[in-house]
Amino acid sequence: MNTEIVRTNPVRHIAITDIKPQLLLLVSWAYKFMNFKTTKEDLDFVVSNLAHCIKTDFANMTLKEVSEAFQNGVKLKYGDFVGGLSTSNFVFFLTKYNEHKQTIAKQAKVYVPKPTIEPTNEEKQAIIEKSIAACYDNYKRTGSIVDFGNVVCKELIKQGKIAFNPARFNQICEYVQVRLDAELNTRLNKTSLISEVRSIKSEIKELNIGNKQKDVEAEAYNELLKQYYATAHP
């Protein structure tokens, strides 16, 4: 996926697999700036936890903003922080960045946007077709699905190119839920930080009681699209 798109779009629209490489660069830079030594294993652990944390708790931030938050943090613009560069300290930087951003927003004058011009049906269809082409191109290059709002998958279902069977879709949802639960438990077993343990346990609880059904369905549509790309030639 285009690096600039990854950096400038809210992380809620970006797949974890696209977030992690950028996050690795930012975290590595922070360690180097502070002259802290670390191992690849520790870096991977911090990046993995941070990626899931950002996706869950800071979904409206862009990776460009995450970069600014980390730079401000290690330069002590948010004050001193205790210990080394742990996941909790990176989360502290993000929290402080958001607080500062909200303060500025409150102080700013109310902005009344100009009315937008509704695109024509032809323009809407052109945008959809462009999104379909970009999604498939990204899959061919990376093997991952980037489909904001599942627009591409739902459009291909509408066009009859992807056969949608409710019973089969429910099976995929069940598979996705098991996979997400396993990923969360793996993260839980790898951390000893109390704040992270609480956060991950909360995510597992929300997943198991059905409060993350929209996330599960979104991943299920991605899985459906991936299966289509693996067997068809769009």
C-alpha positions as CSV (number, residue, x, y, z in Angstrom):
1,M,0.0,0.0,0.0
2,N,1.2,3.5,-0.8
3,T,3.2,4.8,2.2
4,E,1.7,8.3,2.0
5,I,-1.8,6.8,2.1
6,V,-0.9,4.7,5.2
7,R,0.6,7.7,6.9
8,T,-2.2,10.2,6.3
9,N,-5.3,8.1,6.7
10,P,-6.8,7.4,10.2
11,V,-5.5,4.1,11.4
12,R,-9.1,2.7,11.7
13,H,-9.0,2.5,7.9
14,I,-5.5,0.8,7.7
15,A,-4.9,-2.9,8.1
16,I,-2.6,-4.0,11.0
17,T,-0.2,-5.5,8.5
18,D,0.3,-2.1,6.9
19,I,0.5,-0.3,10.3
20,K,3.3,-2.5,11.7
21,P,6.1,-1.7,9.2
22,Q,5.6,2.1,9.7
23,L,5.3,1.7,13.4
24,L,8.6,-0.3,13.5
25,L,10.4,2.6,11.8
26,L,9.0,5.1,14.4
27,V,9.7,3.0,17.4
28,S,13.2,2.1,16.2
29,W,13.9,5.8,15.6
30,A,12.7,6.6,19.2
31,Y,15.1,4.1,20.7
32,K,18.0,5.4,18.6
33,F,17.2,9.0,19.5
34,M,17.2,8.1,23.3
35,N,20.3,6.0,22.7
36,F,18.5,3.0,24.2
37,K,19.7,-0.5,23.2
38,T,17.1,-3.1,22.4
39,T,16.7,-6.4,20.6
40,K,14.7,-7.3,17.5
41,E,12.5,-9.5,19.7
42,D,11.7,-6.6,22.1
43,L,11.0,-4.3,19.2
44,D,8.6,-6.7,17.6
45,F,6.9,-7.2,20.9
46,V,6.4,-3.4,21.5
47,V,5.3,-2.8,17.9
48,S,2.8,-5.7,18.0
49,N,1.2,-4.4,21.2
50,L,1.3,-0.8,20.0
51,A,-0.3,-1.6,16.7
52,H,-3.3,-3.3,18.4
53,C,-3.5,-0.5,21.0
54,I,-3.5,2.3,18.4
55,K,-6.1,0.5,16.3
56,T,-8.3,0.1,19.3
57,D,-7.8,3.3,21.4
58,F,-6.4,5.8,19.0
59,A,-8.3,4.8,15.8
60,N,-8.8,8.4,14.6
61,M,-5.1,9.3,14.6
62,T,-3.0,9.0,11.5
63,L,0.5,7.5,11.6
64,K,1.8,11.0,10.8
65,E,0.3,12.1,14.1
66,V,1.7,9.1,15.8
67,S,5.1,10.1,14.6
68,E,4.7,13.6,15.9
69,A,3.5,12.3,19.3
70,F,6.6,10.0,19.6
71,Q,9.0,12.8,18.6
72,N,7.4,15.2,21.1
73,G,7.5,12.5,23.8
74,V,11.2,11.5,23.5
75,K,12.1,15.3,23.3
76,L,10.3,15.6,26.7
77,K,7.7,18.0,25.4
78,Y,5.2,16.2,27.6
79,G,7.5,16.2,30.6
80,D,9.7,13.4,32.0
81,F,8.6,9.8,31.7
82,V,9.5,6.9,34.0
83,G,11.6,4.1,32.8
84,G,12.6,3.2,29.3
85,L,10.6,3.2,26.1
86,S,7.9,0.7,27.1
87,T,4.5,0.3,25.4
88,S,2.9,2.2,28.3
89,N,5.2,5.2,27.7
90,F,4.4,5.3,23.9
91,V,0.7,5.2,24.9
92,F,1.4,8.1,27.3
93,F,2.9,10.1,24.4
94,L,-0.2,9.4,22.2
95,T,-2.6,10.3,25.1
96,K,-0.8,13.6,25.7
97,Y,-0.8,14.4,21.9
98,N,-4.5,13.9,21.8
99,E,-5.1,16.0,24.9
100,H,-3.1,18.9,23.3
101,K,-5.0,18.5,20.0
102,Q,-8.4,18.6,21.8
103,T,-7.3,21.7,23.7
104,I,-6.4,23.5,20.4
105,A,-9.7,22.4,18.8
106,K,-11.7,23.9,21.7
107,Q,-9.8,27.2,21.4
108,A,-10.2,27.5,17.7
109,K,-13.1,29.4,16.1
110,V,-16.0,27.3,14.9
111,Y,-15.5,26.5,11.3
112,V,-18.6,26.3,9.0
113,P,-17.6,24.2,6.0
114,K,-18.9,25.2,2.6
115,P,-21.6,22.9,1.3
116,T,-20.2,20.0,-0.8
117,I,-21.3,19.3,-4.3
118,E,-22.9,15.8,-4.6
119,P,-21.0,13.8,-7.2
120,T,-23.0,12.4,-10.2
121,N,-23.8,8.7,-10.4
122,E,-21.2,8.4,-13.1
123,E,-18.6,10.0,-10.9
124,K,-19.6,7.7,-8.0
125,Q,-19.2,4.6,-10.2
126,A,-15.8,5.8,-11.4
127,I,-14.7,6.2,-7.8
128,I,-15.9,2.7,-7.0
129,E,-14.2,1.1,-10.1
130,K,-11.0,2.9,-9.1
131,S,-11.2,1.5,-5.6
132,I,-11.8,-2.0,-6.9
133,A,-8.7,-1.8,-9.2
134,A,-6.5,-0.3,-6.4
135,C,-7.6,-3.0,-3.9
136,Y,-6.8,-5.9,-6.3
137,D,-3.5,-4.3,-7.2
138,N,-2.5,-4.1,-3.5
139,Y,-3.5,-7.7,-3.0
140,K,-1.4,-8.9,-5.9
141,R,1.6,-6.9,-4.6
142,T,1.3,-7.6,-0.8
143,G,-1.2,-10.5,-0.3
144,S,-3.2,-8.3,2.1
145,I,-6.6,-6.8,1.8
146,V,-7.1,-3.0,2.2
147,D,-10.8,-2.3,1.7
148,F,-12.0,0.7,3.7
149,G,-15.6,0.1,4.9
150,N,-15.6,-3.2,2.9
151,V,-16.8,-1.1,-0.1
152,V,-15.0,-3.2,-2.7
153,C,-16.2,-6.5,-1.3
154,K,-19.8,-5.3,-1.0
155,E,-19.7,-3.8,-4.5
156,L,-18.4,-7.1,-6.0
157,I,-21.2,-9.0,-4.2
158,K,-23.7,-6.5,-5.6
159,Q,-22.3,-7.1,-9.1
160,G,-22.7,-10.8,-8.7
161,K,-18.9,-11.5,-8.9
162,I,-18.8,-12.7,-5.4
163,A,-21.5,-15.2,-4.4
164,F,-22.8,-14.3,-1.0
165,N,-24.2,-17.1,1.1
166,P,-25.4,-16.0,4.6
167,A,-24.7,-19.4,6.1
168,R,-21.2,-19.4,4.7
169,F,-20.6,-15.8,5.8
170,N,-21.6,-16.8,9.4
171,Q,-19.1,-19.6,9.2
172,I,-16.4,-17.1,8.2
173,C,-17.4,-14.8,11.0
174,E,-17.0,-17.7,13.5
175,Y,-13.6,-18.4,12.0
176,V,-12.5,-14.8,12.3
177,Q,-13.7,-14.6,15.9
178,V,-11.7,-17.6,16.8
179,R,-8.6,-16.2,15.1
180,L,-9.0,-12.8,16.8
181,D,-9.4,-14.5,20.2
182,A,-6.3,-16.5,19.6
183,E,-4.3,-13.4,18.6
184,L,-5.4,-11.6,21.7
185,N,-4.6,-14.5,24.0
186,T,-1.1,-14.7,22.4
187,R,-0.6,-11.0,23.2
188,L,-1.9,-11.6,26.7
189,N,0.6,-14.4,27.3
190,K,3.5,-12.3,26.1
191,T,3.0,-9.3,28.4
192,S,3.4,-8.7,32.1
193,L,2.4,-5.0,32.1
194,I,-0.7,-4.6,34.3
195,S,-2.2,-1.8,32.0
196,E,-1.7,-4.0,28.9
197,V,-3.1,-7.1,30.6
198,R,-6.3,-5.2,31.6
199,S,-6.6,-3.7,28.1
200,I,-6.3,-7.1,26.4
201,K,-8.6,-8.9,28.8
202,S,-11.2,-6.2,28.2
203,E,-10.8,-6.7,24.4
204,I,-11.3,-10.5,24.8
205,K,-14.4,-9.9,27.0
206,E,-15.9,-7.5,24.4
207,L,-15.1,-10.0,21.6
208,N,-16.7,-12.9,23.4
209,I,-19.9,-11.1,24.4
210,G,-20.5,-9.9,20.9
211,N,-19.7,-6.2,21.3
212,K,-17.1,-6.4,18.5
213,Q,-19.5,-7.9,16.0
214,K,-18.9,-5.1,13.5
215,D,-15.1,-5.6,13.6
216,V,-15.7,-9.4,13.2
217,E,-17.9,-8.8,10.2
218,A,-15.5,-6.3,8.6
219,E,-12.7,-8.9,8.9
220,A,-15.1,-11.6,7.5
221,Y,-15.7,-9.5,4.4
222,N,-12.0,-9.1,4.0
223,E,-11.6,-12.9,4.2
224,L,-14.4,-13.3,1.6
225,L,-12.6,-10.9,-0.7
226,K,-9.3,-12.6,-0.2
227,Q,-10.8,-16.0,-1.0
228,Y,-12.3,-14.5,-4.2
229,Y,-9.0,-13.0,-5.3
230,A,-7.2,-16.3,-4.6
231,T,-9.5,-18.3,-6.9
232,A,-10.7,-15.8,-9.5
233,H,-9.0,-13.5,-12.0
234,P,-10.8,-10.2,-11.8
